[in-house]
Amino acid sequence: MSDYPLLTSNTITLRQFDYFVNAVQLGSLSAAARRFGITPSAMSQQIDALETSLGRKVFDPRSRRSRLTKFGREFFAQASDVVESARQAMAMGQTFGDGVMTVGTTPTIAQKLLPPLIYRMRHERNIDSIEVRAFTDLRELNATLEEGALDLAVGPLEQSGSRVVHCFGEEELVVVCHPSQRSSFDGSWKQLVEAPWIRCGSNSDLTDTVSREAGRAGVHVRFAVRAPDVTTALSLVEHGVGVALVPKMALHGSARLLSIIRLSRPIRRELTVHARDKSMHVEKFLEVITDSELVRKFGAAGLLDIRRPEPEVAHRTPVPVGPLPS
């Protein structure tokens, strides 16, 4: 710990840090002043006060404050971290809950996979309060995790800056249609593009996957209807509106009149748990989701494809498994 107190007669304020970082990121003091709704003169005065407190120049005086000094470049790296840490700390006021574990995931995983996991978290790991937040846009899910508003995220997530990443299985994506339309398709994309497609959400990863797979086959998919989520898309398919790409687990326990079109090239993707830090909540969740008995039941129910050796976990006395979706 430093022997020098941060607070002195020439105290540097967090606002000055924020002004300086934004001025560098936006390229000028004028642009930063507009962002904060102040005059360029007021912005300049705050930078003057910052340089006075530091005892060094952060901007080269000869550049009209458009170029950093060598010290300024080093200080900017440190100041950026300070500003980001302050933002995360302030965000805790809105997102922090005493003893609440917040899990972000997709609507399908929230409905099909999380219930038995939450059952175990509550009854075996003594987590009394759990909040589940569903995201149709994986980019938004990732961003929310990075902002610190979630303890962990579960789903087909891409690589991120998360310190904790654990793959627990794979899911298969399937194309579904009304039973009366099944004979019209042989599983090739050249035939599938002739059908009207139902798009799941405005920024859905499922839509991106459809476009990518069709592109590989050299064809273009025509989206006729946009549904807000997978559940609505399945209802539209059931009424003969069109076809849709959905997670196979979304069909588990469903009594809908639907047919699966077997694709010539099956689509599978990894399901992972991401967390920024390995907190107590995260550790307990990982203990539950790596339990061999539960993983086996997920696989037997067709909810997951287990294609890799199960991670080693500490031996525990067998305990009752929470109910799986029927």
Disulfide bonds with the S-S distance in Angstrom:
none
